[in-house]
Amino acid sequence: MVESPDEKVAVVTGSASGIGLGIAQRLALDGIAVGLFDLDVVAAESAAAKIRGDGGAAMAVGVDVASRDQIDAGLQRVRETFGPITVLVNNAGKEGFRRFLDISPASWNELIAINLTGTFHCCQLVLPDMIEAGWGRIVNISSSSTHSGQPYMAHYVSSKSGMVGLTKSLALEFGPAGITVNTIPPGFIDTPMTRRNEGKGRFGPGGIDEAISRTPVGRAGRPEDIAAACSFLVSDEAGYVTGQIIGVNGGRNT
Ligand code: NAP
């Protein structure tokens, strides 16, 4: 069995808010140094300061995952501070909600650029560190809409479904290098994104309560639910789990 590095270093994208923030906090509690990448560097810095205040190691970097150059520069800063990166969580994402016939090519391209191509860039730029270490963990945060499809979200669901295919292909290609690659498709997690959707009436007139009534476990998910699954997937014990879709959705998709 390949030994994992003594000091693990993670990058979590989109970690100033919601699910990514929950994941960054959890990985720091697990003893992993975390680079928080986000468009909102002020919020990311305040999240990193809180993690440091709680005894963890964290730094914030302003990165738009649609920009390969910004990712490259951000990764370099994390390496200079903490060392080679052996854990990557691709969480940054943007949703879209529009009738298919009204989705503009620009809007299609934007969602693909952030959700799918951003994940491609991050994986391609971090994998050399993992190959060198002979150990690595990648977790891609996709969406439960990839199980079910979702009307008015064809661009979003297509980008997230691409992340699932990318996950499976990388798992096969890099398994022999000691690297696992899995995806967590969250379903109905209470985050700022979900609250924005509620505000736009996307859960129906009953709002979040209506969505909860369609959720077998009878509550909305929390960022901590995704973080717990992610914590397992990046652990040493998860070395035999790769190429998998680990749904965390309260039973909404089975
Ligand atoms: P959120 O609360 O909106 O957090 C997303 C974070 O990503 C925000 O801090 C956002 O920054 C950042 N971000 C957006 N675009 C970025 C970019 N181009 N580069 C860097 N950072 C960027 O959303 P969430 O609900 O936690 O969602 C996290 C992930 O889970 C997303 O990929 C989402 O698609 C997926 N997901 C969520 C749910 C759910 O129920 N919440 C369900 C399925 C999938 P700004 O706020 O500055 O834009």
Residues whose N, C-alpha, C, O or C-beta is under 5 A from the ligand:
A	BS01	NAP	G14 A16 S17 G18 I19 G20 F37 D38 L39 D40 V63 D64 V65 A66 N91 A92 G93 K94 I114 I141 S142 S143 S144 P186 G187 F188 I189 T191 P192 M193 T194
